[in-house]
């Protein structure tokens, strides 16, 4: 909730997940401030200014770890929904729906 009492996208998402009893897993791929909730860390570091070269030095490794995590999770569920978000609302969140064949 913002100081003005406005619900944030994160609050709405968390409320919907809990209300519908949908299991979820938070993955940290490079947050400057780690979440105050249990999470899986895929070894990302906070990005630097993209105008000055490589913003994330280990981006390929972080992607590979996250991809492997997704592969492992997809073995135990029928549907895997991957969402991504950027802090401070700089970009809209995205959702990806994956289904095993």
C-alpha angles and dihedrals in degrees: 000000000000120000087260091058096254114143113239124225089251092054092048092048094048091047092051092048092050094043092051092041091235114165115233141180125207114218121196111210097170115325116168090220114035117233119265089230131073111285144166114242118213093188102260124153128213109275125244129217109309090212090068101059127271107018092191115032096198100037095131092051092047090050092050093050091048091047091051090049089053091050091052093047092048089061093065102040136055093222128024118197115196117196128184130195138179121220119250094023095276091146132015116260118257131211127204122194116208125187129186115239 
